[in-house]
Structures are given as C-alpha cells and as structure tokens.
Amino acid sequence: MSILAEAMQIQAGEEVARLSKWMKNQIFHEFKRRGAVIGVSGGIDSAVSLALAVHALGKNRVVALAMPEQDSSPDSQKLAEEISEKFGVELVVNDVFPALDAMGCYDKLAASIKETFPDYDASQDKIKLVLPNNLLEKPGLNIFSLALLRPGQLEQRKILSPKAYLGIVAASNMKQRIRMLSLYYHAEKRNYAVIGTANKNEHEQGFFVKYGDGGADLQPIRHLYKSQVYQLARYLEVPQEIIQRTPTTDTYSAESTQEEFYFRVPFELLDKIWLGMEEGMTADEVAKDMGLTAEQVQRVMDDLTQKKRTTEYLRTIPLAIS
C-alpha cells in the first residue's frame, strides 16, 4: 500500500463513536433540540449522515426527508426509502416540484438553455452541465459546456456563454434552496435540528449551494474526504446498492456524475493527491507514491487550489461592520 493510501485510512469505529458523541452533545445540549431532520437522496453522503444520526440520537429521534422534483432520478426516492427502512426512521416524501414550478424555476431554466440550443424542447430533451475531460488525461480550463441528449440522436455539446451559464446555475440553485426551506419546516415543527451532508470535497471545493444544501445546523462529515465517507459507509452497513452507486448531481434532467460535472478526477485519486498537498508533499513525491506523472499531479493540485480560492465566498458568513 502506498504512503498516501495508508494515510487515507481511518479507524471507522472510533470515528463513528467520536462523531456520535459530538452530534448528541450539539443537538441535545448546545442547540436544545429533540432530534434531527436530514435530507436523503439515495447518495452515499446522506446515507452515512443518516446512519450517524441514528447511531447518535436513536431512530425515533431522526426523520428522513426525500424531496424529489421533475428532474430527479427515480432511483433517488427508491434508495431513500431503502436507507430509511434499513435504519428504521420515518421517511417524509415532499415533492418540491409545485413550489419550483410556481417560482418559475423550470421556465427560467429553459430560457437559459435556449440561449445555447434554441430548439430545446423540455418535454423530450434532456440536459446536463459538464466540464472538460479528466485532468489526468489532458489539461483544460474549468469552462462549462451544455450537453443536450435528444431521443434517437448523438449527444451534442456546446460551450456556454457566461450569461447562459449563470442563468442555468441560478435557476438550478433554486432547487437546493427550496429543499432547505422544506428541511427547516419539518425540523422546526418538531423542534429538531437540520443535519447537513456535505463532505470535505464538496465544502472546500465549493460544490454546494449557499443557503441551499449548504444550509444546516451541523455537518458531521464535512472534515472527511469522499474516500473516507465510503469507509464509514461500510462500517455502518449502508446498503451495497448505495455504496456502489456512482455519485451524481441529481439536478439536471440528464444524469450527470459529480466527476464530469465538477471534480474532473476519480475520488480515489483526487483525495490522495489532495491529502499529499495538505501534508506538504511536492507533485514529484505524490506522483512517485501514486504511480502518476508529476505533470498530472500538478494539474490536479492547481485545480484544487483554484477551486478553493474562487469559491471562498460560498463559505463566508454574512459580513457586518462591528
């Protein structure tokens, strides 16, 4: 095992015990809440966060909330039901489509899409946002393209103008913010806290919506690399179907993996390179340990640094003059 692969390993049992103690203290003693609400999507992060909440608080003090909308994968609700049943918690299904539709989310999204594909037909076409190819294969700036999937045709991709990109993101982010409202409604009527599901990759690289999925009372896995979240998942006996599921954005009508949408490198490699950076290793040292070239590693390091820098405003609390 390489140095970085070994360093990525955690003592899962000890970490679960530590997190459970912390969550219990924060919710019951610091926040004076009676339990916790958590949004579940069928993904690994929400599944692990739910399992931790049950371990810390007990299944009768945890409520899972599934919040599908018209672009959600049917698998998301099915897996949300599976994970809720596995850990014995109440599952509330709250379809957020009516609220999003009333706010004009889908009309706004379609209008921005048509700036790139004028003949876009929301009734049959599917879309997703993608970044250039894997950074390990070749360099490329983080410039988004819009992928259009039309029945019976090859996928089309066009680079987005800044205006079209911002319009699509602004409309899409409404989905996460409506879900945040739903979480706090269900939490507040029970005097519960809201548990967030962001891991280290998402939080520090800016892969979240401010006051959307970034809105929570506590975030128990925010310090863990994605690779370490999987270690906890296996220890907590999260269903294999969820562990083996490819992480997706579940935001656009066409399925988009987190790798192609944002991170550009498989998590098992990305996390080790990032850990190497944090341990003060050079690109040459990381490359030697992982069997990559120094050029490949440096590209990933530069991308990590750039994303953290440009998304700093997302992690900034509201500012005020004292």
Residue, then its C-alpha position, 0 to 999 in steps of 0.5 A: m500500500s502506498i504512503l498516501a493510501e495508508a494515510m487515507q485510512i481511518q479507524a471507522g469505529e472510533e470515528v463513528a463513536r467520536l462523531s456520535k458523541w459530538m452530534k448528541n452533545q450539539i443537538f441535545h445540549e448546545f442547540k436544545r433540540r429533540g432530534a434531527v431532520i436530514g435530507v436523503s437522496g439515495g447518495i452515499d453522503s446522506a446515507v452515512s449522515l443518516a446512519l450517524a444520526v441514528h447511531a447518535l440520537g436513536k431512530n425515533r429521534v431522526v426523520a428522513l426527508a426525500m424531496p424529489e422534483q421533475d428532474s430527479s432520478p427515480d432511483s433517488q426516492k427508491l434508495a431513500e426509502e431503502i436507507s430509511e427502512k434499513f435504519g428504521v426512521e420515518l421517511v417524509v416524501n415532499d415533492v418540491f416540484p409545485a413550489l419550483d414550478a410556481m417560482g418559475c424555476y423550470d421556465k427560467l431554466a429553459a430560457s437559459i438553455k435556449e440561449t445555447f440550443p434554441d430548439y430545446d424542447a423540455s418535454q423530450d430533451k434532456i440536459k446536463l452541465v459538464l466540464p472538460n475531460n479528466l485532468l489526468e488525461k489532458p489539461g483544460l480550463n474549468i469552462f462549462s459546456l451544455a450537453l443536450l441528449r435528444p431521443g434517437q440522436l448523438e449527444q451534442r455539446k456546446i460551450l456556454s456563454p457566461k450569461a447562459y451559464l449563470g442563468i442555468v446555475a441560478a435557476s438550478n440553485m433554486k432547487q437546493r434552496i427550496r429543499m432547505l426551506s422544506l428541511y427547516y419546516h419539518a425540523e422546526k415543527r418538531n423542534y429538531a435540528v437540520i443535519g447537513t451532508a456535505n463532505k470535505n470535497e464538496h465544502e472546500q471545493g465549493f460544490f454546494v449551494k449557499y443557503g441551499d444544501g449548504g444550509a444546516d445546523l451541523q455537518p458531521i462529515r464535512h472534515l472527511y474526504k469522499s474516500q473516507v465517507y465510503q469507509l464509514a459507509r461500510y462500517l455502518e452497513v449502508p446498503q451495497e446498492i448505495i455504496q456502489r452507486t456512482p455519485t451524481t448531481d441529481t439536478y439536471s434532467a440528464e444524469s450527470t456524475q459529480e466527476e464530469f460535472y465538477f471534480r474532473v478526477p476519480f475520488e480515489l485519486l483526487d483525495k490522495i493527491w489532495l491529502g499529499m498537498e495538505e501534508g506538504m508533499t511536492a507533485d514529484e513525491v505524490a506522483k512517485d507514491m501514486g504511480l502518476t506523472a508529476e505533470q498530472v499531479q500538478r494539474v490536479m493540485d492547481d485545480l484544487t487550489q483554484k477551486k478553493r480560492t474562487t469559491e471562498y465566498l460560498r463559505t463566508i458568513p454574512l459580513a457586518i461592520s462591528 
